[in-house]
Amino acid sequence: MSSSLPNDSSLPGEHFEVRQTASTDDYHPDPSKSIPLSPARQALLDDILALYSCQPTRRRVERYTPDCVYDDQFVYANDRYKMAGQWFALPKLFKESKNESYQIVKNDPLLIQFKNEQTWTFPGGIKSTTINALVSLSLDPDSADSDFLQVKYHKDQANGKDYSHTGAGFAFKKWQADKVSGMMDSEDVQYFKKDDRGDHREEVRTYGSGTADAPKKDF
């Protein structure tokens, strides 16, 4: 529930993580049941979907606060410089990414959640894969009622369990997020070098399992 999220924008993104498990792995969206958003919130969602769809711009990356966290099954990026590296790398990794549909399931003052269906096409167009996921956008309190909302914590869950942030799998997804931005020859990525948190990041919050501190919810 968004009531558990902090109201203090000075806190870094790690404080804005929403944890949950689901009663099913099926996150297939039903657009007919989608909760409507205000114009400002719809604009945020449109920018996030454009990023998923291999259409990064600096302005879209600025939808995240400098101290943001992005957390999915492949990536753990804990500042906006790392986040920029991930979004600007997508068009180099995929021929195309298409949003098939989405469904807003929660629209709280500090939290937007939606089911998302995205089809990813690999280079050469030889193979595509469609992934359904639950996306949670924890909002920056200072921008939540503005015309340009920003995200403190972006979580993308493709199955019913949450992330433990432990083990070899997590170590790899954090390692690659740590390295990609510095390896990319991209003026757009390096524009966000100023947001590199260096040694000023908080410790990654770890959990005993994918169900620890993650209450079960129906979506």
RADATA-V483027 format. One record per residue. N is the residue number from 1. RES is the residue in one small letter. PHI is phi in whole degrees, -180 to 180 (* if undefined). PSI is psi in degrees with one decimal (NA if undefined). BURIAL is 1 if it has 24 or more other ideal C-beta (glycine too) atoms within 12 Angstrom, else 0. Layout:
BEGIN
n:N res:RES phi:PHI psi:PSI burial:BURIAL
n:N res:RES phi:PHI psi:PSI burial:BURIAL
END
This chain:
BEGIN
n:1 res:m phi:* psi:141.4 burial:0
n:2 res:s phi:-67 psi:-18.3 burial:1
n:3 res:s phi:-63 psi:-19.8 burial:0
n:4 res:s phi:-87 psi:-7.1 burial:0
n:5 res:l phi:-81 psi:146.7 burial:1
n:6 res:p phi:-66 psi:154.0 burial:1
n:7 res:n phi:-101 psi:5.0 burial:0
n:8 res:d phi:-101 psi:106.5 burial:0
n:9 res:s phi:-68 psi:-17.3 burial:1
n:10 res:s phi:-73 psi:-15.4 burial:0
n:11 res:l phi:-74 psi:141.5 burial:0
n:12 res:p phi:-72 psi:167.7 burial:1
n:13 res:g phi:-55 psi:-31.5 burial:1
n:14 res:e phi:-56 psi:-26.9 burial:1
n:15 res:h phi:-77 psi:-7.8 burial:1
n:16 res:f phi:-110 psi:17.3 burial:1
n:17 res:e phi:-70 psi:132.3 burial:1
n:18 res:v phi:-103 psi:128.2 burial:1
n:19 res:r phi:-115 psi:139.3 burial:1
n:20 res:q phi:-164 psi:151.0 burial:1
n:21 res:t phi:-114 psi:163.5 burial:1
n:22 res:a phi:-122 psi:156.3 burial:1
n:23 res:s phi:-75 psi:-8.6 burial:0
n:24 res:t phi:-151 psi:155.2 burial:0
n:25 res:d phi:-86 psi:-0.5 burial:0
n:26 res:d phi:-86 psi:103.4 burial:0
n:27 res:y phi:-107 psi:27.5 burial:1
n:28 res:h phi:-64 psi:123.6 burial:1
n:29 res:p phi:-76 psi:150.2 burial:1
n:30 res:d phi:-122 psi:94.3 burial:0
n:31 res:p phi:-57 psi:-26.2 burial:0
n:32 res:s phi:-68 psi:-17.9 burial:0
n:33 res:k phi:-104 psi:8.9 burial:0
n:34 res:s phi:-69 psi:137.0 burial:0
n:35 res:i phi:-77 psi:131.3 burial:1
n:36 res:p phi:-69 psi:150.9 burial:0
n:37 res:l phi:-116 psi:156.2 burial:1
n:38 res:s phi:-67 psi:162.1 burial:0
n:39 res:p phi:-55 psi:-40.8 burial:0
n:40 res:a phi:-67 psi:-39.4 burial:0
n:41 res:r phi:-73 psi:-35.0 burial:1
n:42 res:q phi:-65 psi:-37.3 burial:0
n:43 res:a phi:-63 psi:-40.5 burial:0
n:44 res:l phi:-60 psi:-49.2 burial:1
n:45 res:l phi:-60 psi:-42.0 burial:1
n:46 res:d phi:-60 psi:-40.3 burial:0
n:47 res:d phi:-67 psi:-41.0 burial:1
n:48 res:i phi:-64 psi:-42.8 burial:1
n:49 res:l phi:-66 psi:-35.3 burial:1
n:50 res:a phi:-65 psi:-37.8 burial:1
n:51 res:l phi:-63 psi:-45.2 burial:1
n:52 res:y phi:-59 psi:-29.4 burial:1
n:53 res:s phi:-95 psi:25.9 burial:1
n:54 res:c phi:63 psi:37.8 burial:1
n:55 res:q phi:-126 psi:59.9 burial:0
n:56 res:p phi:-75 psi:143.9 burial:1
n:57 res:t phi:-138 psi:162.8 burial:0
n:58 res:r phi:-60 psi:-41.8 burial:0
n:59 res:r phi:-64 psi:-37.5 burial:0
n:60 res:r phi:-69 psi:-39.0 burial:1
n:61 res:v phi:-65 psi:-29.1 burial:1
n:62 res:e phi:-70 psi:-1.0 burial:1
n:63 res:r phi:-67 psi:-12.3 burial:1
n:64 res:y phi:-104 psi:145.3 burial:1
n:65 res:t phi:-73 psi:156.3 burial:1
n:66 res:p phi:-57 psi:-29.8 burial:1
n:67 res:d phi:-100 psi:28.3 burial:1
n:68 res:c phi:-70 psi:167.1 burial:1
n:69 res:v phi:-129 psi:134.2 burial:1
n:70 res:y phi:-116 psi:131.8 burial:1
n:71 res:d phi:-141 psi:110.3 burial:1
n:72 res:d phi:-140 psi:-167.8 burial:1
n:73 res:q phi:-72 psi:-14.3 burial:0
n:74 res:f phi:-117 psi:-17.8 burial:1
n:75 res:v phi:-139 psi:140.2 burial:1
n:76 res:y phi:-132 psi:101.4 burial:1
n:77 res:a phi:-113 psi:121.7 burial:1
n:78 res:n phi:-116 psi:39.8 burial:1
n:79 res:d phi:-169 psi:171.8 burial:1
n:80 res:r phi:-73 psi:-26.5 burial:1
n:81 res:y phi:-63 psi:-47.3 burial:1
n:82 res:k phi:-65 psi:-38.9 burial:1
n:83 res:m phi:-63 psi:-40.6 burial:1
n:84 res:a phi:-61 psi:-40.8 burial:1
n:85 res:g phi:-59 psi:-40.2 burial:1
n:86 res:q phi:-68 psi:-48.6 burial:1
n:87 res:w phi:-67 psi:-40.3 burial:1
n:88 res:f phi:-77 psi:-15.3 burial:1
n:89 res:a phi:-80 psi:-26.2 burial:1
n:90 res:l phi:-55 psi:-45.7 burial:1
n:91 res:p phi:-63 psi:-18.8 burial:1
n:92 res:k phi:-84 psi:-21.5 burial:0
n:93 res:l phi:-96 psi:-24.5 burial:0
n:94 res:f phi:-130 psi:143.5 burial:1
n:95 res:k phi:-68 psi:-37.4 burial:0
n:96 res:e phi:-159 psi:151.0 burial:0
n:97 res:s phi:-137 psi:124.9 burial:1
n:98 res:k phi:-122 psi:129.5 burial:0
n:99 res:n phi:-80 psi:119.0 burial:1
n:100 res:e phi:-83 psi:-42.7 burial:1
n:101 res:s phi:-173 psi:166.2 burial:0
n:102 res:y phi:-149 psi:162.2 burial:1
n:103 res:q phi:-142 psi:116.2 burial:1
n:104 res:i phi:-73 psi:122.9 burial:1
n:105 res:v phi:-110 psi:-14.4 burial:1
n:106 res:k phi:-150 psi:134.2 burial:1
n:107 res:n phi:-137 psi:81.5 burial:1
n:108 res:d phi:-101 psi:167.8 burial:0
n:109 res:p phi:-53 psi:-37.5 burial:0
n:110 res:l phi:-121 psi:14.7 burial:1
n:111 res:l phi:-151 psi:127.4 burial:1
n:112 res:i phi:-118 psi:128.4 burial:1
n:113 res:q phi:-125 psi:140.2 burial:1
n:114 res:f phi:-147 psi:147.6 burial:1
n:115 res:k phi:-83 psi:136.0 burial:1
n:116 res:n phi:-131 psi:134.3 burial:1
n:117 res:e phi:-117 psi:118.8 burial:1
n:118 res:q phi:-129 psi:131.8 burial:1
n:119 res:t phi:-106 psi:124.0 burial:1
n:120 res:w phi:-108 psi:127.3 burial:1
n:121 res:t phi:-111 psi:126.0 burial:0
n:122 res:f phi:-79 psi:162.4 burial:0
n:123 res:p phi:-53 psi:141.2 burial:0
n:124 res:g phi:85 psi:-10.3 burial:0
n:125 res:g phi:66 psi:19.6 burial:0
n:126 res:i phi:-78 psi:-19.2 burial:0
n:127 res:k phi:-154 psi:142.1 burial:0
n:128 res:s phi:-130 psi:152.4 burial:0
n:129 res:t phi:-137 psi:140.0 burial:0
n:130 res:t phi:-110 psi:129.5 burial:0
n:131 res:i phi:-122 psi:130.7 burial:1
n:132 res:n phi:-102 psi:135.3 burial:1
n:133 res:a phi:-147 psi:160.0 burial:1
n:134 res:l phi:-101 psi:120.9 burial:1
n:135 res:v phi:-108 psi:128.7 burial:1
n:136 res:s phi:-116 psi:122.3 burial:1
n:137 res:l phi:-111 psi:105.4 burial:1
n:138 res:s phi:-86 psi:123.5 burial:1
n:139 res:l phi:-91 psi:148.0 burial:1
n:140 res:d phi:-67 psi:120.5 burial:1
n:141 res:p phi:-56 psi:-36.0 burial:1
n:142 res:d phi:-70 psi:-21.0 burial:0
n:143 res:s phi:-109 psi:-3.1 burial:1
n:144 res:a phi:-61 psi:-26.2 burial:1
n:145 res:d phi:-111 psi:15.9 burial:0
n:146 res:s phi:-96 psi:-179.1 burial:0
n:147 res:d phi:-82 psi:-14.9 burial:0
n:148 res:f phi:-130 psi:87.8 burial:0
n:149 res:l phi:-73 psi:147.3 burial:1
n:150 res:q phi:-125 psi:157.3 burial:1
n:151 res:v phi:-108 psi:132.7 burial:1
n:152 res:k phi:-91 psi:-41.1 burial:1
n:153 res:y phi:-141 psi:124.4 burial:1
n:154 res:h phi:-115 psi:114.3 burial:1
n:155 res:k phi:-117 psi:135.4 burial:1
n:156 res:d phi:-125 psi:110.8 burial:1
n:157 res:q phi:-111 psi:122.6 burial:1
n:158 res:a phi:-100 psi:-0.2 burial:1
n:159 res:n phi:-145 psi:-179.4 burial:0
n:160 res:g phi:-70 psi:-18.7 burial:0
n:161 res:k phi:-93 psi:157.7 burial:0
n:162 res:d phi:-91 psi:-175.1 burial:1
n:163 res:y phi:-100 psi:136.4 burial:1
n:164 res:s phi:-85 psi:-20.3 burial:1
n:165 res:h phi:61 psi:34.2 burial:1
n:166 res:t phi:-136 psi:167.1 burial:0
n:167 res:g phi:87 psi:177.5 burial:0
n:168 res:a phi:-65 psi:-37.5 burial:0
n:169 res:g phi:-62 psi:-43.6 burial:0
n:170 res:f phi:-68 psi:-41.0 burial:1
n:171 res:a phi:-58 psi:-39.4 burial:0
n:172 res:f phi:-69 psi:-45.3 burial:0
n:173 res:k phi:-68 psi:-29.3 burial:1
n:174 res:k phi:-75 psi:-39.1 burial:1
n:175 res:w phi:-61 psi:-46.3 burial:0
n:176 res:q phi:-68 psi:-36.1 burial:1
n:177 res:a phi:-66 psi:-34.3 burial:1
n:178 res:d phi:-66 psi:-29.4 burial:1
n:179 res:k phi:-99 psi:-31.5 burial:0
n:180 res:v phi:-60 psi:-47.2 burial:1
n:181 res:s phi:-58 psi:-42.3 burial:1
n:182 res:g phi:-70 psi:-21.4 burial:0
n:183 res:m phi:-90 psi:-14.5 burial:0
n:184 res:m phi:-86 psi:130.6 burial:1
n:185 res:d phi:-88 psi:78.5 burial:0
n:186 res:s phi:-143 psi:120.0 burial:1
n:187 res:e phi:-63 psi:-32.9 burial:0
n:188 res:d phi:-66 psi:-41.6 burial:1
n:189 res:v phi:-69 psi:-45.7 burial:1
n:190 res:q phi:-68 psi:-19.7 burial:0
n:191 res:y phi:-57 psi:-31.0 burial:0
n:192 res:f phi:-94 psi:9.4 burial:1
n:193 res:k phi:-58 psi:-28.6 burial:0
n:194 res:k phi:-62 psi:-18.8 burial:0
n:195 res:d phi:-95 psi:4.4 burial:1
n:196 res:d phi:-64 psi:118.9 burial:1
n:197 res:r phi:-81 psi:-8.0 burial:1
n:198 res:g phi:55 psi:-128.0 burial:0
n:199 res:d phi:-90 psi:10.7 burial:0
n:200 res:h phi:-98 psi:11.6 burial:0
n:201 res:r phi:-77 psi:152.1 burial:1
n:202 res:e phi:-79 psi:160.4 burial:0
n:203 res:e phi:-63 psi:143.5 burial:0
n:204 res:v phi:-64 psi:133.5 burial:1
n:205 res:r phi:-79 psi:123.0 burial:1
n:206 res:t phi:-110 psi:154.5 burial:0
n:207 res:y phi:-137 psi:153.6 burial:0
n:208 res:g phi:-66 psi:-25.0 burial:0
n:209 res:s phi:-163 psi:179.5 burial:0
n:210 res:g phi:-76 psi:-1.4 burial:1
n:211 res:t phi:-115 psi:-7.2 burial:0
n:212 res:a phi:-69 psi:134.8 burial:0
n:213 res:d phi:52 psi:32.6 burial:0
n:214 res:a phi:-135 psi:86.0 burial:1
n:215 res:p phi:-60 psi:147.7 burial:0
n:216 res:k phi:-78 psi:134.4 burial:0
n:217 res:k phi:-134 psi:155.8 burial:0
n:218 res:d phi:-102 psi:132.0 burial:0
n:219 res:f phi:-119 psi:NA burial:1
END
